[in-house]
């Protein structure tokens, strides 16, 4: 390691505005004094590891400066502070400008730079920040201009300006101070500011070219599409198109559960952006111990948190829990803090384990991984009190609560050893300690909060290489860039994503919020309060949804194959041949064999449509409908099951169903009040037909209904009523009885009344064949009003399930990831348009062959009439 000494001086425009004139100084409006008149007496150093000396100098417009030494390598940045109080009272939103000069005269940093952290903060715990930034100081005097607004009201002396020098050994000179107060007379945006950059930002940066080359190797895989006909023969020349639906790498954001679980205009946009932008998420504050324990008031409830997590899980996001234990007194719940120093203090370890068991167990089915331990470098009070082994206990308790979740150690300031070597070393040491003690440590969390003077990407990559030796997946858990320089923010967002995506050990990047009104630092968000995109949002979308989302097409060769290469993730492949379109899903994963997707040109089809719902009277009458497409008649089996549901554990079934099959004009095709009321021969034949269709057997004498009819192409309804005027749950089914021919079942619709609990409406469908089908599923409640239907379901919630696993979901069609695609699909299949601003639900999904279930409920627990529609989009 080389120690370099050279002349570097920081200029600060005069002592509190009384400096000498200098051409190099930037002009700005005059204002009032913010700190004491005599800067030589107003400053103090906070640590014996640092020293501050007033010296004579020749600076741009000043002749006196402070020389601040960091005598031993120190960390964190505030381990050595050079600070002065704000001498006047200020109010939230007041504007001020800090102007100073700085230069480095000695440094032990390999890059040849020195560093300073500048904050304007409350002068007592919790040291709330009005401004915070890290600054690189080089050998020449440089002017720094820092405009900001105060984040709270402070009495005189209750706030302070502090330079942090907790870095490696260095000497920095500061001078030319002019700290100006404007109140609310000058807009902060009108003031000059020092624009920062970072090493490696240049367009031809070598590190970026190397990273992009690694991405091509690490994040992509090969695949083959083989197109065959029904006899298995190759189909040369078939058109092939692949489109990536989702990335395997996790691009996520911390989210506020109140905005997921409650409904208003902004929250609908918030949910839509979540689905458009991200495939992963965590809670921001909702699972922190105090919030979970109910200490944070009505804004945080367990019910709301679980509802938000359920919504996210239904929509397919990878979910992180944050955080089980944050072991500093300031971040522990009051119920724990109140035991400090009392006779019951010894109960704290057991209470922490009980909390882990509680929150881990309650969320086990919803969360994929957990931050178990947060920020132990600074938040170490429980370790100081009970010993470091308590950390291992927490991880073991978390494993018991969630047997499969990767369990993470999470900290901040651990992404660049040049600016916070102590943090990096402690993080590495803590991870090794946990592993050595048998803790089930499953991942490393680097928060990634970036200041207005960003860390060079090569520095971050170097730290990742160090951590990779631990053999654990790494996740960036709380990324943001705290600057109002929007171009710098966008460029660093781009480069940080490239760097992280290029590193083999990194499995995901999570932002710490994305919208100004739901972000802990508004200016660090990607979206403004009015939902307009900042440049950082465009940079993110260009990479994550553009360059790193594979879309490719071609034609099958003479052997019926087409080969491609794409980013790891989930795909839909579409083959078109002979005027027909066929679809299939496949996945590319790192380390898995290159898949061959076999596509047959034999058409898949809907072979069974069904609905289970309450059957009532009037507007609550259960009215399923379906469509026979094609040019020839189709033989179908239609059933209405009530008593027969008892064998499946369904209670409250309709006792005496009556099934009537009607054409679109209302004329009756057939009706039935008991499937076995015909002759013995007819009953035997119907039993055989039901078995051949794959339908479960109906008990004799139970009163269930069944019809076998041959139907011309067209629309049909099958209303179910009660022969005795009763109400209850009924299952209505339609089965194709012959495969092939010139006709097929196409669409399903059901009008039903939905209620909480057992009052769900549960349509289902079965896709036969080898290929997938794309379906449009809608649950229309408010939209029925224009058709004269009363008592409609106010907020339908729609979930599509493969068995019991959610595949897709929607609550409010405008909150879907791509609302325009829903509108286009509805127009394609001839469905009436859903109006903007209404809470009708819809989803578009390409689903493989097999049985599928749809659940429709009230998103707010409400009841009402809903129209459920399933359209076959493939045509």
N, C-alpha and C positions, 0 to 999 in steps of 0.2 A: 504494500500500500504506500503510495507517495503522499507526502504532506507538502502542499504547494502554498507558497506565500507570494502575494502580489498585491499591488495597490488597487483597491476597489473601495469606493466611498458612496454612501447613500445620501442624496441631497433632499432636504425637506425645505420647502419654500419659506425661508426665513423662520425665525423663532416666532411661532404663532402669528404669522402675518406681518412680522416686523423685519423681514429679511431684506437684503440688498437687492437692487434691481439686477436682472440678468436676462439677456436675450433668449436663453434657452427655456426659460420658464413659461409654462402654459398659462394663458389668461383665463379667468373665470370670474363670476360675479362676486363683489364684496359681500361679506356677511358679518356675523357676530362671532366672538371668540367662543370656542367649545371647551378648551381646557385652560389650565392656569396660565397666567401671563409669563411666568418664568419657567421654561421647560427644563432648565438645569436643576431646578429644585423640585419640580413636580413629578419626576420619574423615579422609579425604584426597581431594583432587581430582586427576584424572589428566591434565589437559590445560591448556596455557596459554590455550586458547580459552574456558576456564571459570574461575570464581573462587568460593570458598566463604568466607564471613565469618560469625563468630558475632555475633549481634545481640541486644539486649534487645527484648522484645516483651510484649504482653499477650494471651496465648492462653488457650484454655479449659483451665486447670489447669497452665499452665507460663509462665515468664517469660523464657526464653532459647530462641533458635531459630537455625538455620543459614539464611543467605541464599545461594542458589546462582544464579550468573549464567551464562547462555550468551551470550558476548560477540559471537560471529559465528555466522552460520548454519552448522550443522555436521551431519554425517551420516557413518556410521550412528548409532544411538542411543547406542552405547557409545564414540563418539568422545570424549565427555566423561563420565566416571564419578565419582560421589561414593560412596566405598565404605569399609567397615570390616570387619575379619576376624571370623569366628565364633570366640569365645574358648575354646570347649570342644570336646572330642571328641563326635561324634554318630555314630549308627548308622543304617543304612538303615531307613526306616519310622518313625523318631522324629518326634514331632509338635512343632511350634513355632508361635508366633503373633507376627506383626509388627504393632505398632500405631503409627501416626504420624498427624500432621496435616499438611496442605499447603494453601498458598494461592499464587496468582500475583499478583505486584505489577507486572509489566510483561510485555507480549507483543507480538510483531510478526505474530501469526497473525490472518488476516482474521476468523476465527470468534470471536476474543476470548478464547481459551483458551490455557493453557500445557500442557506435556506432560512426563511423567516415565515412565521405564521402570524397574521394580523387578525385580531378579533375586536369587535365592539360588543360588549357583553354586560349583563348584569354583574355587579361586583360581589355577589354572594350566591350560594347555591340556589337554583340549579344552573347558574351562569348562562342564562338564556342569551342566544346570540342574535344581534341585529345585523352583524356582518361577520363573515368568516372566510378567510382565503389563505392559501399557501403561496409563497412568492419565491421564485428563484432569483438569487442575487449573484451577479457576475462582477468582473474586475473593474468595469467602468461605472462611474456615477450614473444612475438612472433615476429619472423622475417617476414617481408612482402617484396616480390620482385615483382615489377610491370614493366615489359617491355612494350613499346608502340611505336607507330610511330606518328610523328606530322602530323596533318591533313591539314596544310597550311603553307605558308611561314610567318615567324614572325621576325621583327627586334629585337635587344636586348631590353629587358624590355617590349615587346609587348605581351608576353605570361607569364603565372604564374602557379605555383603549389599551390593548395589551399586545405586545409583540412576543411570540413564542419562539424560543431558541433551543428547544430540546431536540437537537440533532447531533450529528457527529462533530468532532472538534472543529471549530471555525471561529473567525473573527469578522464581524460585520460593523460597518460604520453607518450611522443614521444621522441625517441633518436636514436643514431646510424645512422644518415642520411648519405647516400652516393648516390648522384644523378649524374648519369654518362651519358655523351653524346658520341655517336658512329658515328654520321652522317650516312653514308651508307656503313660503313666498316664491320659491324657485322649484320647478319640477325636477325631480331627480334625473329624468331622462335627458334634460337639457344640459347637464353638467358634463364636463370632459372626464374621461376615464382612461386609465391605462389598459390597453388591449394586450392580452397575453397570448402566447402560443405554446407549442410544445415541440420537443425534438421528435422528428419523425412525421410531422404533419405534411411536409412537402409532397407534391404529387408523385415524384419518382422515388420515394423513400424505399430503400433496399429491404427494410424489415417487412414492409407491406407486400412487396412482390414475393418474398419468401413465404409469408403467411398464406397468401392466396394459393400458392403452389401446394402448400401442405393441405389446405382445405380440399383441393381437387383429389388428393390421395386419401385423406382421412374420412371425409364426410360423404363420399359417393360410393356407389356399388353398381355392378353390371346386372342386367336382366335380359331375358329372352321371351318374346311372345311367339307362341306357336299356334297358327290358325289351321283348324281342320274342319271338315264337314261332318255330317251326322255319322258317316261311315268311317271316320278317322283318317280320311285322305287329306293331304295338304291342300291349302287354298292359296295358290300364288296370287299376288297382286292385290290382296285384300288391304283396304286402308286401315292403318293402325294409328291410334292416338293415345298417348299416356299423359295424365295430368296428376301432379302431386296434390293431395288433399291436405296433408299435415306433415310437419317435420318430426323426425325422431328426436332431434335436439330440442331441449326445452327453452322456449322463449316466453318469459312470463312477466308478471307484475304482482306486487303486493296490492291487495284490494281491501276496500272497506265493506264489511258485510251488510251494513245498513243500506248501502247503495245497490247491493245485489238483491236484498230481501224486501225492500220497500219500493213503492211505485210512485214516480213522478216523472215529468218530462226529462229532466237531466239524468235521472237514474236509468231511464230507458236508453238514452244515448250511451251512457256509461256501460251498460250491459252489452249493447251492440258493439261498442269498440273493443270490449274484452274479447268477444268471440271473433271479431275480425282480426285482431292483432296478435293474440296470444294462444298458446296451447298449454300453459302452465300458470299457476298462481299460488299465492299464500295469503293468509290473513295479515293485515298490517298490525292491528292492535287487539283484535277481538279475542285471541287465544292467550294473550299475556295474563299472568296469574291474577293480577288485580281485576282485570276486566272479566275474566271467567268467574271469579269469586263474587261478582256483583258489586264491587266497590267503586266502580266508575260511573254509576248512575244508569238511568234508563236508556241511554244511547247504546249501551252494551248489555245484551242479554244472551244467555245461552241459547234460548229458542231462536233468536235472530241469527246467531252465529251458525247454528246447525242448519237453519233454513238456507242461508247463503251458501254454505259448503255443499249442501245437497243439490242446489241449483247448478253449481259449478261442476260437481261430479256427474250429474245427468248430461251436462254438455261436453263431457269428455276431457276436461282439463286435468293435468297432473297437479296434485295439490300437496302443498307443504304446510306443516303446522309450525307456527312461530309464536311463542317460544315456551318451553317447559320451565326452565329456571334461568332467571337473570339475577345473579347472586349478589348484587350490590344493594345496600339498604335503600337507596333512593328508588330502586326499581322493584322492590319486593312489596307485596300488599301490606296494608296497614295492620292486618291481623298478625302478620309476622313481625313487622317493625315494632309493634307494641310489646313483644316478648323480649326485646333486646335489653339485656342487663337486669332482667327480673329472674325470680326463682324458676320460672317456666321456660327460660331460654333454651334449656336442653331439649325441649320438645320440638324445636324447629326442624331438625333433620327428619324426624318421622312425619311431620306435617308436609314437608317437601315431597317425600315419597308418596304420601296419600294424595297430594295434588297431582303428581305425575300419573298415578293409577287412575284417578278420576278423569282428567282431561284426555288422557290417552285412550282410556276405554270408551269414553263417550263419542270419540271421533274416529275410532279404529276403522270403521267401514267406509269412511269418507276420505281419509288422508293417506297419501302415498309415502310421505317421509316427514321427519320432525327435526327442527332445531332443538336439541336438548339443552345445550349450554350456550349462553349468549354473553359475549364480551368479557371473558374472565380476566383479561389483562388489567382492566381498570375496575371492573365489578367483581371483587374478590373477597368481599366482607365475610361471606359464609365460609369460604376456604380458610381465611385467617382465623376464624373462630373455631371451626371444627376439624381443620386439617384438609389437605388436598385430596385425600381418599374419598371425600364426600362426592366429588365429581364422578368417580367411578360408580358409586351407588346410584346416582341419578341415571346414568346410562343403562345400568342393569334393570332399574325399575321401568325405564322407558321400553326396554326390550320385552319385559313381561307384559306391559300394557298393550304393546303393538308388536307382535312377534315377527312381522315381515318388513317393517318400515326401515329404510336406511336412516341412521341416527347421526346428526351433524353437530360438529363444533363450529360455532359461528362467531366472527369477530370483525372489527373494523380496523382501518389503518394498517392492515397486514398484506397490502398488495404491492408495496414498493419499499425495498430495503434501503434505498437511498434517502428517503424522507422519514422513515420510521423503522430503523433497524431493530430497535428494542421490541416493537410490536411483532415484527416478523419472527424474530428469534423466540419470543414467548409463545407464539402460536404454534411454531414447530415443536418446541419443547413440550407444550401441553398435549399436543396430539400424540407424541411419542410416549409420554407418561400414561395417557389413557390406554394406549395399546398395550404397553408393558404391564399394566395393572389388570388386564383382561376385560376392559370396558368394550362393549360392542360398538365401537366407533365405526360408522359407516360412510362418512363423508366430511369434507372440509368446506366450510362456508366463508367466503370472502365477501364482505359487504360491498365494497367498491364504491363508496361515496367519494366523488371526485370534486376537487375545488376549482376555482376560477383559473388556477394555474396548473393545468393537468399534468399527471405523471406521464413521462414518455412510455409509449407502449413496450419498448424493449425492456424497460425496467420491470414492468408487470410480467412480461413473459419470463424474465429471469427468475422471478419469485415463484412462478408456476413450476418452473423446472425444479426448483428446490423442493417444493411441496410434493411433486410427482414421485419423489423417492419414497414417500410414505405409502404409496400404493393404494391410495384412496381416490374416489371420484371427487372432483372439485366443482363447486357451484358458486357463481356470483349471485349473491342473495339480495342486494339492496342497491343496485346501480342507479346513480344519477350524477348529473354534472351541474354543479351549483354556480352558474354564471348567467349574467344577463347579456352576454355576447352570444347571440343566437347562432352565428356562423361557427364560432369556436365550439359551441355545444354540439352542433350537428356534426362537425368534422370529427370531434373526439368520440361521439356516439358511434359513428361509422367505424373509426379505427379500433375502438375498444371491442366492438362486436367482431371485427375481422380477427383481431388478436386472440380473443377467447375461442372463437369457432375453429381457429387453426391449431389449438393446443389439444393434444390427445387426451389429457386428463379431465378436461372441462366438459361437463354434461349439460350445462344450462346457464343462461344469463337471465336473472330476474331484476326488473326495474323496481324501484321503491315508489311506485305510483306513476301515473302517466298524465293526469289532468290537474290543472292548477287548483281547482276547488276541492281536490281530494289528494293533496300532496303536502308533505310536511314542510317543503320549501317550494313555494309557488313557482319561482322562476326556474327551478330545475325540471319542471314538468315538460312533456312533449306537446301537450295540447293546452291552449289558452282557455281562459274561463268561458269564452263564447264558443268553444269547441273548434276553433280554427287551428290548423296545424302549424306548429313551429317547424323550422328547418330540420330539427332533430327527428321529428316524426316522419318527415319525408325521407330522411336518410335511413331510418329504421325500416320503413316499408320498402324502400328500394332494394335493400339487402334481403330482409327476411321474407317478404311476400313477392319479391321480384327475382333478383339474381339467384337467390338460394331456394327457389321453388321451381322444380323441373316441370317443363311442358315441352313435349316433343311429339313428332309425328313422322310417319313414313309409310312404306308399302311392304307387304310380305314378299320375300324372295321366292325363288323357284321351289324351295323346300317348305314354303308357307311360314317362314320364320322372319322375325324382325328383332334386331338386337339394339339395346340402348344402354345408357349409363345415366344414373340420376342420383340426386341427394337422398340420403337415408330418410325414410318416412313411409307414409301410407299413400297408395295410388289407386286411381281408377283407370283401367285401360278400356278403350272403346274400339271395336272392330266394325267396319261397315263393308258389306258385300252383298251384291244382288239386291240393292235397295233396302236392306234390313240392317239394323244396328244391334250390336250385342256388347254387353259390358261385363267386366269382372274386376274384382279388387285384388290387390296384392301389396306386399310390404317389402321394403329394403331395409336391412339392419346390418350394422357393423358386425363383422365376425361371423355372419350367417352365410351359408352357401348361396351363390347367385341363383335366384329363382327362375324357373321356366313356367310361364303362365300359359296354360293350355286353353285356347278359346275355340269353342265349337260354334259353327254357324247354325246349329239347330236352336230354334227359339225357346227361351224359357217362358213361363207363363204363370199367371195367378190361378192356382187350382182350388183354392179354398178361401172364402171370405167369411168372417164371423163378427158378431158383436154381442158382448154381455153387458147388460145395463138394466136399470129399473124400468119395468113396464107399468104404466099407469093409464090414466084417462085424460081426455082433453089434450092440452098442450104437452102433457107428460107422456102421451102415447109413444111407445117405442116403435119407430118407423125406419127399419133398415131399407136400403135400396142397393141395387147393383145394375151393371150394364153388361149386356151380351154384345160383344163386338164381332164384326165379320159379315159374311154374306150368306151363311147357312144356319139352319136351326142348331141349337145346342141343348143336349139333355143334361139336366141339373137335378141335384138333390137339395131341397130346402127344408130346414128343420127349425122348430121353436121348442127349446127345452126349458122346462121349469122344474118339475119334481125330480127329473133325472140328474139335476145338479147336486142333490143331497149327497150322492156318493163321492163328490169331490170336496165335501166340507163346506159347501155354500149354504148359508142360512137365509131365511126370508125369501125363498124362491117363489115365483108365481105358481100358484097351486093348480090353476086350470087354464093354461094358455090356449089361445085361439089364433091360428095362423091364416092369413089371407094374402094370396099373391095377386098383385094388380099390375096392369100395364100402365104406361105413362098417362094414358087418358082416363085412368081410374077404373076401367073395366076389370072385372074379376077373371083371373085365369083359373084359379083353383083355391080351395080352402080346406082346412082340416082342424078337427078338435081332438084327435087321438090317433096316433099313428097305427095302432093295432086294432082299429074298429072295423076293418074290412074283413074279407074272408080269410080263412086259414092260409090258403094259397097266396093271397095278396100280402098277408103279414110275413109269411116265410120269404117271399120274393123281396120284400122291402128290407127285411133283416139282412139278407144276403147282399143287397145293393149297398146298404150302409156300411157293412163290413168291407166290401170291395173298395169303397171310397176312402177307407181309413177313419171313418167316424166311430166314436165310442158307442157301445151298445146301449139301447134304451130299455128300461124295464117295462115289462108288459103290464098293462092296466094302470100305469102311472099318470096318464093324461098328457104326455108330451106329444108334440105334433111333428109330422114329416110328410113331405110331398115329393114325388118324382114326376117331373114335367119336362116336356120338350118345348123350348122357347125360341121364337124367332128373334133375330137381332133387334136390340132396342133396350130401353130403360124399364126397370121393374122396381116395385116397392113390395115389402113384405111386412106390413104393420102387424104388431102383436098386441092383442087385447086379452081381456080375461073373460072367460065364459061365465063367471059368476060375479063380475064386477070388482074383483079384488085387485090388489097390486102386489108387486114383488119382482125379484130379479129373474130375468130370462136370458137365454143364450140363443141367438139366431144365427144359422149357418147356411152357406150356399157352397156346394161342391160341384166341380166339373166331373161328369161321369165318363167322358171319353176324352182322351188326349189326342190332339190334332184336329183335322177337319178345318172347315172354313169359318169357325166361330170360337170365341173364348170369353171367359169372364174377364172383365177389364177393370171396373171401378167399384168402390163400395161407398155408400153413404148411410149415415144413421142419425136420426133425430131422436134425442133421448134427454131425460132429465137427470142431471148429475147432482150428487149431494156428498158431503164429507163421509169418510169412513168407507163402509161397504157400498156407498152410492156411486162409486167410480163407474164410468163407462169404459169398457175394455174391448175395443175392436181387435181383430186379429186377421192375419193373412198367411197363406202358405205359397211360396214360390217353388214351382217344380222346374226341373231341367238342370243344366250345368252352369248357366250363366246368371249374373246378377240382373236385377231390374232397378230402375230409378223410379221412386214413388214420390208423389206430392201428398203430404198428409196435412189436413187442416182441421182445426176445432173452432167453429164460428159461433160466437155468443152474441156480442154487441151487434155484429153485422146482420143478425136475423131481424132486428127491429124494423128495418126498412121493408121487410116482407110481412109485417103485421104480426109477428110472433111476440108474445109478451112473456115476462118472467125469465128473460134469458140469463145465461151465466155471464157475469160481469168480466171475469178475467180467467179465461180457460188456460190450463196448463197441459202441455202435450209432451208425452215421453214415448219414444219408440224403443222397445226392448228386444234383445235376443236372449230368450229365456228370462232370467232375472237381471241381466246386465244392461244398463242403459246404453243405447247406441247413438241416439240423437234426442234432442229435446228443444222445446221452445215455449216461452211465455211472452206473447206479444210479437207478432210477425215482423215488426219494424226493428226489433232487437236482434234479429238473426244476423249472422256474419255477413250475408249477402242478400239483403231484402229485394234488390232488383232481380235476382235470379228467381225468387219466389213469384214475383209479379209476372215474369216472362213465362214461367212454367204454367201458371194459372191460365194465362192467355192461350198457351199452346194446347192445353187439354180442354179448353172451353169452360172453365170454372168462372163464376162471377168474381169480379175484382173485390179485394178487401180494401176498405177505405183507410187512409192515413189517420192516425190519431186514435184509432180504435184498438182494443186489446185482444182482437182475435189472434189465434195462434196458428202457425204453419211451419212446416219444415220440409226440406227436399233432401232425400237420401238415396244413395245407390247401395242396395242391400243384396247380399249373396242369397243363394237358394236356401230354403228351409222355412221354419215356422217363426213368425214375428208377432209380437203383441204390442198394442198401443194402449196407453192409459191416459184418460182424460179426467181431470179434476178441476176444482176451483183453486187458482193460485193463492187466493186470500182466504181459503176455507169456505167459500160461498157455495150456494146452490143455484140451479137454474137450468133452463133448456139450452142445449147445444147441438149444433149440426156437425157431425164428424164425417170427413170425406177422405177417401184414399183414391188417388188417381194414378194409373199406370202411365208414366210419362214416355216410356219407350215407344208407344204407339202400336 
